[in-house]
Amino acid sequence: MKEKSLAELQREVDDYISQFKEGYFSPLSMLARMSEEVGELAREVNHTYGEKPKKDNEPDNSIELELGDILFITICFANSLGIDLNKAHDKVMHKFATRDANRWSKKDTE
């Protein structure tokens, strides 16, 4: 499968959402949905790496699926507010490269 750019992902999600009369949820609803999805990711991580095994009747989710849900709602949130995720990513990376440039121990390059 061809790797997609963030812009392509944003268009794909917008095409999907645009087919429905309701459109995007309000920012507060999306924040609630995002919080819910992060909680579901936490549960899966705890089942996989923590001390809390799954119950026999719990659905068979995965960290991959929960991250996919978070990506989807993040794209919905950005699209609804007219935010270009490529630009947002570039700004965050610039912040890490400048503000946090010497915060962590770098690996030897030799």
Gaussian input, Z-matrix of N, CA and C with variables (Angstrom, degrees):
# hf/3-21g

backbone

0 1
 N
 C     1     B1
 C     2     B2     1     A1
 N     3     B3     2     A2     1     D1
 C     4     B4     3     A3     2     D2
 C     5     B5     4     A4     3     D3
 N     6     B6     5     A5     4     D4
 C     7     B7     6     A6     5     D5
 C     8     B8     7     A7     6     D6
 N     9     B9     8     A8     7     D7
 C    10    B10     9     A9     8     D8
 C    11    B11    10    A10     9     D9
 N    12    B12    11    A11    10    D10
 C    13    B13    12    A12    11    D11
 C    14    B14    13    A13    12    D12
 N    15    B15    14    A14    13    D13
 C    16    B16    15    A15    14    D14
 C    17    B17    16    A16    15    D15
 N    18    B18    17    A17    16    D16
 C    19    B19    18    A18    17    D17
 C    20    B20    19    A19    18    D18
 N    21    B21    20    A20    19    D19
 C    22    B22    21    A21    20    D20
 C    23    B23    22    A22    21    D21
 N    24    B24    23    A23    22    D22
 C    25    B25    24    A24    23    D23
 C    26    B26    25    A25    24    D24
 N    27    B27    26    A26    25    D25
 C    28    B28    27    A27    26    D26
 C    29    B29    28    A28    27    D27
 N    30    B30    29    A29    28    D28
 C    31    B31    30    A30    29    D29
 C    32    B32    31    A31    30    D30
 N    33    B33    32    A32    31    D31
 C    34    B34    33    A33    32    D32
 C    35    B35    34    A34    33    D33
 N    36    B36    35    A35    34    D34
 C    37    B37    36    A36    35    D35
 C    38    B38    37    A37    36    D36
 N    39    B39    38    A38    37    D37
 C    40    B40    39    A39    38    D38
 C    41    B41    40    A40    39    D39
 N    42    B42    41    A41    40    D40
 C    43    B43    42    A42    41    D41
 C    44    B44    43    A43    42    D42
 N    45    B45    44    A44    43    D43
 C    46    B46    45    A45    44    D44
 C    47    B47    46    A46    45    D45
 N    48    B48    47    A47    46    D46
 C    49    B49    48    A48    47    D47
 C    50    B50    49    A49    48    D48
 N    51    B51    50    A50    49    D49
 C    52    B52    51    A51    50    D50
 C    53    B53    52    A52    51    D51
 N    54    B54    53    A53    52    D52
 C    55    B55    54    A54    53    D53
 C    56    B56    55    A55    54    D54
 N    57    B57    56    A56    55    D55
 C    58    B58    57    A57    56    D56
 C    59    B59    58    A58    57    D57
 N    60    B60    59    A59    58    D58
 C    61    B61    60    A60    59    D59
 C    62    B62    61    A61    60    D60
 N    63    B63    62    A62    61    D61
 C    64    B64    63    A63    62    D62
 C    65    B65    64    A64    63    D63
 N    66    B66    65    A65    64    D64
 C    67    B67    66    A66    65    D65
 C    68    B68    67    A67    66    D66
 N    69    B69    68    A68    67    D67
 C    70    B70    69    A69    68    D68
 C    71    B71    70    A70    69    D69
 N    72    B72    71    A71    70    D70
 C    73    B73    72    A72    71    D71
 C    74    B74    73    A73    72    D72
 N    75    B75    74    A74    73    D73
 C    76    B76    75    A75    74    D74
 C    77    B77    76    A76    75    D75
 N    78    B78    77    A77    76    D76
 C    79    B79    78    A78    77    D77
 C    80    B80    79    A79    78    D78
 N    81    B81    80    A80    79    D79
 C    82    B82    81    A81    80    D80
 C    83    B83    82    A82    81    D81
 N    84    B84    83    A83    82    D82
 C    85    B85    84    A84    83    D83
 C    86    B86    85    A85    84    D84
 N    87    B87    86    A86    85    D85
 C    88    B88    87    A87    86    D86
 C    89    B89    88    A88    87    D87
 N    90    B90    89    A89    88    D88
 C    91    B91    90    A90    89    D89
 C    92    B92    91    A91    90    D90
 N    93    B93    92    A92    91    D91
 C    94    B94    93    A93    92    D92
 C    95    B95    94    A94    93    D93
 N    96    B96    95    A95    94    D94
 C    97    B97    96    A96    95    D95
 C    98    B98    97    A97    96    D96
 N    99    B99    98    A98    97    D97
 C   100   B100    99    A99    98    D98
 C   101   B101   100   A100    99    D99
 N   102   B102   101   A101   100   D100
 C   103   B103   102   A102   101   D101
 C   104   B104   103   A103   102   D102
 N   105   B105   104   A104   103   D103
 C   106   B106   105   A105   104   D104
 C   107   B107   106   A106   105   D105
 N   108   B108   107   A107   106   D106
 C   109   B109   108   A108   107   D107
 C   110   B110   109   A109   108   D108
 N   111   B111   110   A110   109   D109
 C   112   B112   111   A111   110   D110
 C   113   B113   112   A112   111   D111
 N   114   B114   113   A113   112   D112
 C   115   B115   114   A114   113   D113
 C   116   B116   115   A115   114   D114
 N   117   B117   116   A116   115   D115
 C   118   B118   117   A117   116   D116
 C   119   B119   118   A118   117   D117
 N   120   B120   119   A119   118   D118
 C   121   B121   120   A120   119   D119
 C   122   B122   121   A121   120   D120
 N   123   B123   122   A122   121   D121
 C   124   B124   123   A123   122   D122
 C   125   B125   124   A124   123   D123
 N   126   B126   125   A125   124   D124
 C   127   B127   126   A126   125   D125
 C   128   B128   127   A127   126   D126
 N   129   B129   128   A128   127   D127
 C   130   B130   129   A129   128   D128
 C   131   B131   130   A130   129   D129
 N   132   B132   131   A131   130   D130
 C   133   B133   132   A132   131   D131
 C   134   B134   133   A133   132   D132
 N   135   B135   134   A134   133   D133
 C   136   B136   135   A135   134   D134
 C   137   B137   136   A136   135   D135
 N   138   B138   137   A137   136   D136
 C   139   B139   138   A138   137   D137
 C   140   B140   139   A139   138   D138
 N   141   B141   140   A140   139   D139
 C   142   B142   141   A141   140   D140
 C   143   B143   142   A142   141   D141
 N   144   B144   143   A143   142   D142
 C   145   B145   144   A144   143   D143
 C   146   B146   145   A145   144   D144
 N   147   B147   146   A146   145   D145
 C   148   B148   147   A147   146   D146
 C   149   B149   148   A148   147   D147
 N   150   B150   149   A149   148   D148
 C   151   B151   150   A150   149   D149
 C   152   B152   151   A151   150   D150
 N   153   B153   152   A152   151   D151
 C   154   B154   153   A153   152   D152
 C   155   B155   154   A154   153   D153
 N   156   B156   155   A155   154   D154
 C   157   B157   156   A156   155   D155
 C   158   B158   157   A157   156   D156
 N   159   B159   158   A158   157   D157
 C   160   B160   159   A159   158   D158
 C   161   B161   160   A160   159   D159
 N   162   B162   161   A161   160   D160
 C   163   B163   162   A162   161   D161
 C   164   B164   163   A163   162   D162
 N   165   B165   164   A164   163   D163
 C   166   B166   165   A165   164   D164
 C   167   B167   166   A166   165   D165
 N   168   B168   167   A167   166   D166
 C   169   B169   168   A168   167   D167
 C   170   B170   169   A169   168   D168
 N   171   B171   170   A170   169   D169
 C   172   B172   171   A171   170   D170
 C   173   B173   172   A172   171   D171
 N   174   B174   173   A173   172   D172
 C   175   B175   174   A174   173   D173
 C   176   B176   175   A175   174   D174
 N   177   B177   176   A176   175   D175
 C   178   B178   177   A177   176   D176
 C   179   B179   178   A178   177   D177
 N   180   B180   179   A179   178   D178
 C   181   B181   180   A180   179   D179
 C   182   B182   181   A181   180   D180
 N   183   B183   182   A182   181   D181
 C   184   B184   183   A183   182   D182
 C   185   B185   184   A184   183   D183
 N   186   B186   185   A185   184   D184
 C   187   B187   186   A186   185   D185
 C   188   B188   187   A187   186   D186
 N   189   B189   188   A188   187   D187
 C   190   B190   189   A189   188   D188
 C   191   B191   190   A190   189   D189
 N   192   B192   191   A191   190   D190
 C   193   B193   192   A192   191   D191
 C   194   B194   193   A193   192   D192
 N   195   B195   194   A194   193   D193
 C   196   B196   195   A195   194   D194
 C   197   B197   196   A196   195   D195
 N   198   B198   197   A197   196   D196
 C   199   B199   198   A198   197   D197
 C   200   B200   199   A199   198   D198
 N   201   B201   200   A200   199   D199
 C   202   B202   201   A201   200   D200
 C   203   B203   202   A202   201   D201
 N   204   B204   203   A203   202   D202
 C   205   B205   204   A204   203   D203
 C   206   B206   205   A205   204   D204
 N   207   B207   206   A206   205   D205
 C   208   B208   207   A207   206   D206
 C   209   B209   208   A208   207   D207
 N   210   B210   209   A209   208   D208
 C   211   B211   210   A210   209   D209
 C   212   B212   211   A211   210   D210
 N   213   B213   212   A212   211   D211
 C   214   B214   213   A213   212   D212
 C   215   B215   214   A214   213   D213
 N   216   B216   215   A215   214   D214
 C   217   B217   216   A216   215   D215
 C   218   B218   217   A217   216   D216
 N   219   B219   218   A218   217   D217
 C   220   B220   219   A219   218   D218
 C   221   B221   220   A220   219   D219
 N   222   B222   221   A221   220   D220
 C   223   B223   222   A222   221   D221
 C   224   B224   223   A223   222   D222
 N   225   B225   224   A224   223   D223
 C   226   B226   225   A225   224   D224
 C   227   B227   226   A226   225   D225
 N   228   B228   227   A227   226   D226
 C   229   B229   228   A228   227   D227
 C   230   B230   229   A229   228   D228
 N   231   B231   230   A230   229   D229
 C   232   B232   231   A231   230   D230
 C   233   B233   232   A232   231   D231
 N   234   B234   233   A233   232   D232
 C   235   B235   234   A234   233   D233
 C   236   B236   235   A235   234   D234
 N   237   B237   236   A236   235   D235
 C   238   B238   237   A237   236   D236
 C   239   B239   238   A238   237   D237
 N   240   B240   239   A239   238   D238
 C   241   B241   240   A240   239   D239
 C   242   B242   241   A241   240   D240
 N   243   B243   242   A242   241   D241
 C   244   B244   243   A243   242   D242
 C   245   B245   244   A244   243   D243
 N   246   B246   245   A245   244   D244
 C   247   B247   246   A246   245   D245
 C   248   B248   247   A247   246   D246
 N   249   B249   248   A248   247   D247
 C   250   B250   249   A249   248   D248
 C   251   B251   250   A250   249   D249
 N   252   B252   251   A251   250   D250
 C   253   B253   252   A252   251   D251
 C   254   B254   253   A253   252   D252
 N   255   B255   254   A254   253   D253
 C   256   B256   255   A255   254   D254
 C   257   B257   256   A256   255   D255
 N   258   B258   257   A257   256   D256
 C   259   B259   258   A258   257   D257
 C   260   B260   259   A259   258   D258
 N   261   B261   260   A260   259   D259
 C   262   B262   261   A261   260   D260
 C   263   B263   262   A262   261   D261
 N   264   B264   263   A263   262   D262
 C   265   B265   264   A264   263   D263
 C   266   B266   265   A265   264   D264
 N   267   B267   266   A266   265   D265
 C   268   B268   267   A267   266   D266
 C   269   B269   268   A268   267   D267
 N   270   B270   269   A269   268   D268
 C   271   B271   270   A270   269   D269
 C   272   B272   271   A271   270   D270
 N   273   B273   272   A272   271   D271
 C   274   B274   273   A273   272   D272
 C   275   B275   274   A274   273   D273
 N   276   B276   275   A275   274   D274
 C   277   B277   276   A276   275   D275
 C   278   B278   277   A277   276   D276
 N   279   B279   278   A278   277   D277
 C   280   B280   279   A279   278   D278
 C   281   B281   280   A280   279   D279
 N   282   B282   281   A281   280   D280
 C   283   B283   282   A282   281   D281
 C   284   B284   283   A283   282   D282
 N   285   B285   284   A284   283   D283
 C   286   B286   285   A285   284   D284
 C   287   B287   286   A286   285   D285
 N   288   B288   287   A287   286   D286
 C   289   B289   288   A288   287   D287
 C   290   B290   289   A289   288   D288
 N   291   B291   290   A290   289   D289
 C   292   B292   291   A291   290   D290
 C   293   B293   292   A292   291   D291
 N   294   B294   293   A293   292   D292
 C   295   B295   294   A294   293   D293
 C   296   B296   295   A295   294   D294
 N   297   B297   296   A296   295   D295
 C   298   B298   297   A297   296   D296
 C   299   B299   298   A298   297   D297
 N   300   B300   299   A299   298   D298
 C   301   B301   300   A300   299   D299
 C   302   B302   301   A301   300   D300
 N   303   B303   302   A302   301   D301
 C   304   B304   303   A303   302   D302
 C   305   B305   304   A304   303   D303
 N   306   B306   305   A305   304   D304
 C   307   B307   306   A306   305   D305
 C   308   B308   307   A307   306   D306
 N   309   B309   308   A308   307   D307
 C   310   B310   309   A309   308   D308
 C   311   B311   310   A310   309   D309
 N   312   B312   311   A311   310   D310
 C   313   B313   312   A312   311   D311
 C   314   B314   313   A313   312   D312
 N   315   B315   314   A314   313   D313
 C   316   B316   315   A315   314   D314
 C   317   B317   316   A316   315   D315
 N   318   B318   317   A317   316   D316
 C   319   B319   318   A318   317   D317
 C   320   B320   319   A319   318   D318
 N   321   B321   320   A320   319   D319
 C   322   B322   321   A321   320   D320
 C   323   B323   322   A322   321   D321
 N   324   B324   323   A323   322   D322
 C   325   B325   324   A324   323   D323
 C   326   B326   325   A325   324   D324
 N   327   B327   326   A326   325   D325
 C   328   B328   327   A327   326   D326
 C   329   B329   328   A328   327   D327

   B1=1.4437
   B2=1.5328
   B3=1.3217
   B4=1.4625
   B5=1.5278
   B6=1.3310
   B7=1.4558
   B8=1.5269
   B9=1.3284
   B10=1.4622
   B11=1.5193
   B12=1.3251
   B13=1.4575
   B14=1.5240
   B15=1.3204
   B16=1.4638
   B17=1.5235
   B18=1.3268
   B19=1.4691
   B20=1.5241
   B21=1.3284
   B22=1.4644
   B23=1.5255
   B24=1.3292
   B25=1.4628
   B26=1.5214
   B27=1.3268
   B28=1.4577
   B29=1.5297
   B30=1.3323
   B31=1.4724
   B32=1.5228
   B33=1.3214
   B34=1.4574
   B35=1.5385
   B36=1.3280
   B37=1.4571
   B38=1.5269
   B39=1.3289
   B40=1.4666
   B41=1.5248
   B42=1.3265
   B43=1.4666
   B44=1.5310
   B45=1.3264
   B46=1.4578
   B47=1.5304
   B48=1.3186
   B49=1.4723
   B50=1.5294
   B51=1.3189
   B52=1.4697
   B53=1.5231
   B54=1.3152
   B55=1.4626
   B56=1.5295
   B57=1.3289
   B58=1.4548
   B59=1.5260
   B60=1.3218
   B61=1.4651
   B62=1.5267
   B63=1.3271
   B64=1.4619
   B65=1.5336
   B66=1.3159
   B67=1.4685
   B68=1.5194
   B69=1.3129
   B70=1.4647
   B71=1.5181
   B72=1.3386
   B73=1.4549
   B74=1.5258
   B75=1.3204
   B76=1.4639
   B77=1.5301
   B78=1.3421
   B79=1.4629
   B80=1.5354
   B81=1.3165
   B82=1.4663
   B83=1.5271
   B84=1.3174
   B85=1.4690
   B86=1.5198
   B87=1.3257
   B88=1.4624
   B89=1.5219
   B90=1.3210
   B91=1.4555
   B92=1.5269
   B93=1.3264
   B94=1.4605
   B95=1.5278
   B96=1.3225
   B97=1.4690
   B98=1.5216
   B99=1.3357
   B100=1.4543
   B101=1.5331
   B102=1.3321
   B103=1.4669
   B104=1.5218
   B105=1.3222
   B106=1.4571
   B107=1.5229
   B108=1.3241
   B109=1.4678
   B110=1.5226
   B111=1.3348
   B112=1.4675
   B113=1.5340
   B114=1.3348
   B115=1.4598
   B116=1.5231
   B117=1.3255
   B118=1.4671
   B119=1.5283
   B120=1.3370
   B121=1.4657
   B122=1.5282
   B123=1.3247
   B124=1.4683
   B125=1.5216
   B126=1.3137
   B127=1.4634
   B128=1.5278
   B129=1.3270
   B130=1.4686
   B131=1.5265
   B132=1.3235
   B133=1.4669
   B134=1.5226
   B135=1.3195
   B136=1.4602
   B137=1.5250
   B138=1.3225
   B139=1.4650
   B140=1.5293
   B141=1.3243
   B142=1.4673
   B143=1.5293
   B144=1.3398
   B145=1.4614
   B146=1.5257
   B147=1.3048
   B148=1.4525
   B149=1.5142
   B150=1.3063
   B151=1.4570
   B152=1.5238
   B153=1.3163
   B154=1.4656
   B155=1.5329
   B156=1.3204
   B157=1.4730
   B158=1.5272
   B159=1.3201
   B160=1.4647
   B161=1.5195
   B162=1.3254
   B163=1.4624
   B164=1.5281
   B165=1.2991
   B166=1.4616
   B167=1.5297
   B168=1.3348
   B169=1.4654
   B170=1.5266
   B171=1.3498
   B172=1.4657
   B173=1.5225
   B174=1.3438
   B175=1.4698
   B176=1.5258
   B177=1.3137
   B178=1.4588
   B179=1.5289
   B180=1.3256
   B181=1.4714
   B182=1.5213
   B183=1.3194
   B184=1.4542
   B185=1.5172
   B186=1.3146
   B187=1.4608
   B188=1.5227
   B189=1.3210
   B190=1.4680
   B191=1.5260
   B192=1.3265
   B193=1.4710
   B194=1.5216
   B195=1.3303
   B196=1.4630
   B197=1.5256
   B198=1.3297
   B199=1.4715
   B200=1.5243
   B201=1.3330
   B202=1.4618
   B203=1.5184
   B204=1.3369
   B205=1.4683
   B206=1.5234
   B207=1.3328
   B208=1.4650
   B209=1.5259
   B210=1.3259
   B211=1.4621
   B212=1.5254
   B213=1.3219
   B214=1.4605
   B215=1.5292
   B216=1.3213
   B217=1.4631
   B218=1.5274
   B219=1.3235
   B220=1.4643
   B221=1.5283
   B222=1.3217
   B223=1.4627
   B224=1.5265
   B225=1.3261
   B226=1.4685
   B227=1.5256
   B228=1.3149
   B229=1.4610
   B230=1.5282
   B231=1.3219
   B232=1.4678
   B233=1.5306
   B234=1.3208
   B235=1.4666
   B236=1.5174
   B237=1.3253
   B238=1.4641
   B239=1.5231
   B240=1.3321
   B241=1.4649
   B242=1.5258
   B243=1.3334
   B244=1.4655
   B245=1.5255
   B246=1.3154
   B247=1.4656
   B248=1.5231
   B249=1.3167
   B250=1.4557
   B251=1.5270
   B252=1.3256
   B253=1.4575
   B254=1.5276
   B255=1.3181
   B256=1.4648
   B257=1.5245
   B258=1.3283
   B259=1.4691
   B260=1.5227
   B261=1.3334
   B262=1.4648
   B263=1.5262
   B264=1.3321
   B265=1.4600
   B266=1.5275
   B267=1.3275
   B268=1.4658
   B269=1.5237
   B270=1.3254
   B271=1.4676
   B272=1.5279
   B273=1.3206
   B274=1.4580
   B275=1.5267
   B276=1.3249
   B277=1.4620
   B278=1.5254
   B279=1.3261
   B280=1.4745
   B281=1.5307
   B282=1.3261
   B283=1.4683
   B284=1.5245
   B285=1.3412
   B286=1.4617
   B287=1.5210
   B288=1.3283
   B289=1.4663
   B290=1.5296
   B291=1.3159
   B292=1.4647
   B293=1.5283
   B294=1.2990
   B295=1.4654
   B296=1.5264
   B297=1.3217
   B298=1.4629
   B299=1.5286
   B300=1.3293
   B301=1.4700
   B302=1.5234
   B303=1.3117
   B304=1.4706
   B305=1.5289
   B306=1.2971
   B307=1.4624
   B308=1.5228
   B309=1.3160
   B310=1.4599
   B311=1.5163
   B312=1.3179
   B313=1.4638
   B314=1.5183
   B315=1.3286
   B316=1.4569
   B317=1.5187
   B318=1.3250
   B319=1.4517
   B320=1.5177
   B321=1.3312
   B322=1.4559
   B323=1.5119
   B324=1.3219
   B325=1.4670
   B326=1.5098
   B327=1.3203
   B328=1.4614
   B329=1.4920
   A1=109.37
   A2=116.11
   A3=122.19
   A4=110.11
   A5=115.48
   A6=120.22
   A7=109.32
   A8=116.53
   A9=121.79
   A10=110.45
   A11=115.66
   A12=120.25
   A13=109.27
   A14=116.65
   A15=120.13
   A16=110.83
   A17=116.74
   A18=119.97
   A19=111.18
   A20=116.74
   A21=120.28
   A22=111.03
   A23=116.26
   A24=119.59
   A25=110.57
   A26=116.96
   A27=120.06
   A28=110.87
   A29=117.64
   A30=120.42
   A31=111.28
   A32=117.24
   A33=121.29
   A34=110.89
   A35=116.48
   A36=120.26
   A37=109.94
   A38=117.06
   A39=119.81
   A40=111.26
   A41=117.07
   A42=120.54
   A43=110.62
   A44=116.03
   A45=120.19
   A46=110.43
   A47=117.66
   A48=121.98
   A49=110.83
   A50=117.56
   A51=122.02
   A52=113.82
   A53=118.17
   A54=120.09
   A55=112.37
   A56=117.37
   A57=121.63
   A58=111.39
   A59=117.09
   A60=122.21
   A61=111.81
   A62=116.34
   A63=120.74
   A64=112.88
   A65=117.60
   A66=120.89
   A67=111.70
   A68=114.72
   A69=120.47
   A70=110.56
   A71=116.19
   A72=121.43
   A73=108.78
   A74=116.58
   A75=121.36
   A76=109.00
   A77=117.49
   A78=119.68
   A79=113.26
   A80=118.20
   A81=119.10
   A82=111.64
   A83=117.18
   A84=120.10
   A85=111.12
   A86=116.80
   A87=119.51
   A88=111.32
   A89=116.92
   A90=119.66
   A91=110.22
   A92=117.12
   A93=120.95
   A94=110.06
   A95=116.67
   A96=120.58
   A97=110.68
   A98=116.82
   A99=120.70
   A100=110.15
   A101=116.45
   A102=120.33
   A103=110.64
   A104=116.43
   A105=121.48
   A106=111.04
   A107=116.51
   A108=120.47
   A109=111.61
   A110=117.37
   A111=120.36
   A112=109.62
   A113=116.63
   A114=120.07
   A115=112.02
   A116=116.34
   A117=120.00
   A118=110.73
   A119=117.13
   A120=120.33
   A121=109.82
   A122=116.95
   A123=120.63
   A124=110.71
   A125=116.01
   A126=120.51
   A127=110.68
   A128=117.39
   A129=121.07
   A130=111.32
   A131=117.27
   A132=120.41
   A133=109.46
   A134=116.68
   A135=120.35
   A136=111.14
   A137=116.92
   A138=119.97
   A139=111.04
   A140=115.95
   A141=120.18
   A142=112.78
   A143=117.14
   A144=120.60
   A145=113.65
   A146=117.11
   A147=120.53
   A148=112.53
   A149=113.95
   A150=120.57
   A151=112.80
   A152=118.00
   A153=121.08
   A154=110.29
   A155=117.91
   A156=119.25
   A157=111.17
   A158=115.08
   A159=120.68
   A160=110.06
   A161=114.04
   A162=119.82
   A163=107.45
   A164=117.25
   A165=121.79
   A166=112.77
   A167=117.15
   A168=120.56
   A169=113.74
   A170=118.17
   A171=120.07
   A172=110.60
   A173=116.63
   A174=119.79
   A175=111.79
   A176=115.28
   A177=122.22
   A178=109.74
   A179=116.42
   A180=121.13
   A181=108.72
   A182=116.29
   A183=119.61
   A184=108.56
   A185=114.78
   A186=120.30
   A187=109.23
   A188=117.43
   A189=121.81
   A190=111.29
   A191=116.86
   A192=119.99
   A193=112.10
   A194=116.85
   A195=119.68
   A196=111.01
   A197=117.53
   A198=119.80
   A199=110.57
   A200=116.60
   A201=120.30
   A202=111.90
   A203=116.81
   A204=120.45
   A205=111.03
   A206=116.96
   A207=121.15
   A208=110.41
   A209=116.93
   A210=120.29
   A211=110.37
   A212=116.71
   A213=120.88
   A214=111.15
   A215=117.59
   A216=119.45
   A217=110.66
   A218=117.84
   A219=120.84
   A220=110.20
   A221=116.35
   A222=120.39
   A223=110.30
   A224=117.25
   A225=120.05
   A226=110.76
   A227=116.19
   A228=121.70
   A229=109.60
   A230=116.58
   A231=121.25
   A232=110.73
   A233=117.13
   A234=120.73
   A235=111.33
   A236=116.68
   A237=119.93
   A238=112.11
   A239=115.98
   A240=120.59
   A241=112.77
   A242=117.02
   A243=121.10
   A244=113.26
   A245=116.80
   A246=121.25
   A247=109.76
   A248=115.92
   A249=123.46
   A250=107.10
   A251=117.66
   A252=120.84
   A253=112.82
   A254=118.34
   A255=119.78
   A256=110.30
   A257=116.36
   A258=120.28
   A259=110.83
   A260=116.90
   A261=120.46
   A262=110.29
   A263=116.41
   A264=121.30
   A265=110.91
   A266=116.81
   A267=120.72
   A268=111.27
   A269=117.04
   A270=120.69
   A271=111.24
   A272=116.49
   A273=120.18
   A274=110.57
   A275=117.61
   A276=120.13
   A277=110.97
   A278=117.21
   A279=120.57
   A280=109.59
   A281=116.58
   A282=121.04
   A283=109.94
   A284=117.16
   A285=119.59
   A286=111.72
   A287=116.90
   A288=121.14
   A289=111.88
   A290=117.40
   A291=119.80
   A292=110.95
   A293=117.56
   A294=121.64
   A295=112.33
   A296=116.39
   A297=120.85
   A298=113.22
   A299=116.49
   A300=120.22
   A301=113.27
   A302=118.08
   A303=120.77
   A304=112.32
   A305=115.89
   A306=120.34
   A307=112.81
   A308=117.77
   A309=122.38
   A310=110.35
   A311=116.93
   A312=122.13
   A313=108.70
   A314=115.91
   A315=120.36
   A316=111.19
   A317=116.16
   A318=122.33
   A319=108.73
   A320=116.53
   A321=120.57
   A322=108.53
   A323=116.99
   A324=120.65
   A325=112.70
   A326=117.87
   A327=120.22
   A328=111.65
   D1=137.36
   D2=-178.86
   D3=-68.50
   D4=135.00
   D5=176.69
   D6=-69.81
   D7=136.77
   D8=-177.69
   D9=-103.74
   D10=145.43
   D11=175.06
   D12=-79.77
   D13=165.99
   D14=175.41
   D15=-58.95
   D16=-40.74
   D17=178.90
   D18=-60.88
   D19=-40.52
   D20=177.76
   D21=-65.62
   D22=-40.76
   D23=177.44
   D24=-62.70
   D25=-42.17
   D26=179.55
   D27=-63.36
   D28=-40.75
   D29=177.72
   D30=-66.89
   D31=-40.82
   D32=-179.52
   D33=-61.76
   D34=-44.47
   D35=178.54
   D36=-66.64
   D37=-41.02
   D38=179.62
   D39=-63.71
   D40=-40.72
   D41=176.37
   D42=-60.37
   D43=-41.01
   D44=179.85
   D45=-65.57
   D46=-50.48
   D47=-176.64
   D48=-66.89
   D49=-34.30
   D50=-176.65
   D51=-64.87
   D52=-16.29
   D53=179.78
   D54=-78.94
   D55=-7.58
   D56=-177.76
   D57=-108.87
   D58=138.00
   D59=179.81
   D60=-58.30
   D61=-36.83
   D62=-176.71
   D63=-66.31
   D64=-29.17
   D65=-178.72
   D66=63.75
   D67=-152.48
   D68=-179.25
   D69=-74.16
   D70=149.08
   D71=173.57
   D72=-71.34
   D73=166.57
   D74=176.26
   D75=-67.75
   D76=158.39
   D77=178.80
   D78=-55.24
   D79=-39.90
   D80=179.86
   D81=-66.36
   D82=-39.59
   D83=176.63
   D84=-64.82
   D85=-38.86
   D86=179.37
   D87=-68.78
   D88=-36.48
   D89=176.62
   D90=-63.70
   D91=-41.87
   D92=176.76
   D93=-62.35
   D94=-43.21
   D95=179.26
   D96=-64.11
   D97=-40.87
   D98=178.87
   D99=-63.44
   D100=-42.43
   D101=178.47
   D102=-61.40
   D103=-41.04
   D104=177.65
   D105=-61.21
   D106=-44.87
   D107=-179.08
   D108=-66.61
   D109=-38.16
   D110=177.60
   D111=-64.31
   D112=-37.77
   D113=175.59
   D114=-62.47
   D115=-39.61
   D116=178.02
   D117=-66.94
   D118=-36.48
   D119=175.36
   D120=-64.40
   D121=-43.95
   D122=179.22
   D123=-58.40
   D124=-40.97
   D125=179.60
   D126=-62.73
   D127=-44.69
   D128=179.67
   D129=-65.50
   D130=-40.71
   D131=178.37
   D132=-64.19
   D133=-40.68
   D134=178.82
   D135=-64.81
   D136=-37.91
   D137=177.44
   D138=-67.11
   D139=-38.31
   D140=-175.08
   D141=-81.86
   D142=-41.99
   D143=-172.97
   D144=-117.14
   D145=-10.01
   D146=-176.53
   D147=-100.08
   D148=-163.09
   D149=-176.00
   D150=-99.24
   D151=11.44
   D152=-175.64
   D153=-111.72
   D154=96.34
   D155=178.52
   D156=-70.01
   D157=155.97
   D158=177.15
   D159=-68.72
   D160=147.97
   D161=171.57
   D162=-78.27
   D163=156.64
   D164=-178.81
   D165=-58.63
   D166=-32.18
   D167=-175.55
   D168=-93.74
   D169=5.62
   D170=-179.67
   D171=-79.21
   D172=144.23
   D173=-179.50
   D174=-62.66
   D175=153.78
   D176=-178.44
   D177=-87.73
   D178=76.61
   D179=176.08
   D180=-91.96
   D181=178.71
   D182=177.88
   D183=-146.34
   D184=161.51
   D185=176.19
   D186=-59.60
   D187=-39.90
   D188=179.39
   D189=-58.26
   D190=-48.31
   D191=179.96
   D192=-64.48
   D193=-39.79
   D194=179.83
   D195=-67.41
   D196=-38.80
   D197=174.99
   D198=-64.31
   D199=-37.38
   D200=176.12
   D201=-62.31
   D202=-41.01
   D203=176.47
   D204=-62.11
   D205=-41.41
   D206=179.36
   D207=-65.94
   D208=-40.28
   D209=177.46
   D210=-62.47
   D211=-43.92
   D212=-179.70
   D213=-60.74
   D214=-48.22
   D215=-178.01
   D216=-69.65
   D217=-31.88
   D218=175.85
   D219=-63.80
   D220=-42.96
   D221=178.23
   D222=-66.08
   D223=-42.82
   D224=176.27
   D225=-57.68
   D226=-46.04
   D227=-178.94
   D228=-59.89
   D229=-49.26
   D230=-179.53
   D231=-61.62
   D232=-46.97
   D233=-179.23
   D234=-59.64
   D235=-43.41
   D236=-176.55
   D237=-65.11
   D238=-25.94
   D239=-179.69
   D240=-101.90
   D241=4.15
   D242=178.68
   D243=70.26
   D244=31.60
   D245=-179.03
   D246=-97.08
   D247=128.03
   D248=175.65
   D249=-84.12
   D250=112.81
   D251=-176.17
   D252=-67.29
   D253=-26.14
   D254=174.39
   D255=-63.34
   D256=-45.88
   D257=178.37
   D258=-64.93
   D259=-41.32
   D260=178.69
   D261=-61.11
   D262=-42.99
   D263=178.27
   D264=-61.47
   D265=-46.13
   D266=179.91
   D267=-59.73
   D268=-40.64
   D269=179.19
   D270=-65.06
   D271=-41.66
   D272=179.52
   D273=-66.35
   D274=-43.07
   D275=179.44
   D276=-64.13
   D277=-37.89
   D278=176.46
   D279=-62.14
   D280=-42.38
   D281=178.79
   D282=-60.22
   D283=-45.84
   D284=-179.99
   D285=-65.86
   D286=-36.85
   D287=-177.75
   D288=-71.94
   D289=-24.04
   D290=-178.20
   D291=-103.81
   D292=-64.49
   D293=-176.36
   D294=-62.03
   D295=-40.77
   D296=-175.45
   D297=-105.08
   D298=19.32
   D299=-173.83
   D300=-56.72
   D301=-36.25
   D302=-176.69
   D303=-115.30
   D304=20.60
   D305=-176.49
   D306=-75.99
   D307=-32.76
   D308=-174.43
   D309=-115.80
   D310=157.09
   D311=178.72
   D312=-78.05
   D313=120.35
   D314=-179.40
   D315=-81.56
   D316=149.39
   D317=176.43
   D318=-71.05
   D319=150.65
   D320=174.15
   D321=-67.76
   D322=137.91
   D323=-178.47
   D324=-97.09
   D325=-1.03
   D326=-178.71
   D327=-91.01

